[in-house]
Amino acid sequence: MAQALAPALEQALDRPGQDRPGTAGHDHVLKTSRAHLSADHLRLLAQGAVRIIQVGGFIGPQACGIISRGAVALGYEPYLNVSQVRRIGMAYYETGHEPALVERYFATARQCQERLRQACDPVGSPVDTARCLLDETWPAGAHLQTLAGRKMFVGLSRMVEPRTTFLAHHDVFADDAPGMPESESVLAQFAANVYVRMPERGGELLMWHATMSVAEFDARRQGAYGIDPRALPPPDVVLRPAAGDLLIFDARRLHAVAPPEDQARLALSFFIAYRGDDEPLTCWS
Amino acid sequence: MMLPTSEWMSVEGELNLRNLRALTAHQVQVLRIPRFVGSAACADLAGGLRSTGYSDYRNAPSVGRIGMSYFETERKPEIVEHYFATALANVSLLRMACAPHPFPVDTLRCLFDELWPAGCGVQVLYGRKMFVGLSRRMAPGVPLLAHHDMFGRHAPGTPEAASLVSQFAINVYVEVPEAGGELALWRDEITDAEFLERRGPHYGIPLGELGPPDFTVKPQDGDLILFNARKLHAVLPGVGRDRLTLSAFLGYRGPDERLTVWS
């Protein structure tokens, strides 16, 4: 299958006017546009042939301004289990296997969904557009993830404040929802982020090629939610998205965010599960 | 089939699972969600759609549209090919026409996916994604003739059409005339063979050839209305200004099956 996709990779990486593989700092990044995002691109990501799909200008500057102001007005609050990271909505990761928090996550899912739309008003939620595009692009479609028959929330908004980081971590649905057919069936987990505000300096996405077992990751994070990037070798991929970009990347690999220097970085984020070429993609936060 | 009067009804409210279930169970015939799109957004959408430009249906002149209805293909291979070849570009065109507001059909697709237990996705036919979100413009004085919508006529012998239990029409009203432009529905369902015979050379049955409608709804700007598309329905002529809508079909295959949408 990797061979069958080679022409798609060539074409995607060779599109005129865009960075070619080998351009400093942009190895492993497949650049495309909203109109050209294809199922082949997602397959390449699932196979590990690329690390990041960069959809440039997924939303315009006007929408970025409206959404970031709307989100700030709505108010970011700390993660329940990671006080340094602020968000609107609730990540399933925050439930930490606590039944009461799992209940709270599902009970507030629809409300969180509507609050995100409200924050974006009068422009559209880019997460809605992305979900529709994935459904149109992927042969078997894309839909909202359910867990034990309940709909998950999708479209967390997160803030990385100046001089703070997201520690290096990986995202593994089966770690957050162990023993569930919905999580155990995931073959690849992508993170999707729409950047609505970017600092002038800093705020890069840092990625490492290495995958780490959950056991090793847990041993190395020493009680923190992730590993200090300074304790790791230099990242293999460094990408500074522009405001308005959508990045879809392989969330099973270690990744981190470099500290923004001048202003907070705001992004809308969700996960995409891949379970094979003929299975629907699913989305959640 | 005659329905007791009590079941021949319209429900106004919010889009939720209870109302969707009542619609799919035919407990309500018309589900109306007022102010699905705000009035300021409606004005912007109308401007964006007009500047994108309407062109006439291939087989229903005097009805303008952006995008293409599968009904227009009439099973002609080259038109079917054109429909699929332009499907996703047309969705993108409508998204751009609505920008910076959300394309209401996208929001609706997400809401169906969030509300319906088995989710919702774009209808696939012959292994290809269908178009969804047709915008239609009816000029003042022009009715939309009475018709019913039967996916099976346009996609005969396909599992996608055969598995359909019900087909609902979805309309988001972006601009409606002050007077006229009502959605008219008839209680009786007729077979497709009878419909094709009665419509003769037209795309639908002229209103004068039917008795008065059993039910009419006067949409307001921003309304979302869903109804059973297998009932005969028509649009009465509007007065004064255009009637602009975004429309799609909703395919229902059972309580545990995914909903699908297409135009």
Interface residues (C-beta under 8 A of the other chain):
Chain A: R34 A35 G60 Q62 A63 I66 R110 Q113 R117 C120 P122 V123 G124 S125 D128 T129 R131 C132 D135 E136 T137 P139 G141 A142 H143 L144 T146 G149 K151 P280
Chain B: G38 A40 A41 L88 A89 V91 S92 R95 C98 A99 P100 H101 P102 F103 D106 T107 R109 C110 D113 E114 P117 G119 C120 G121 V122 V124 G127 K129 R258
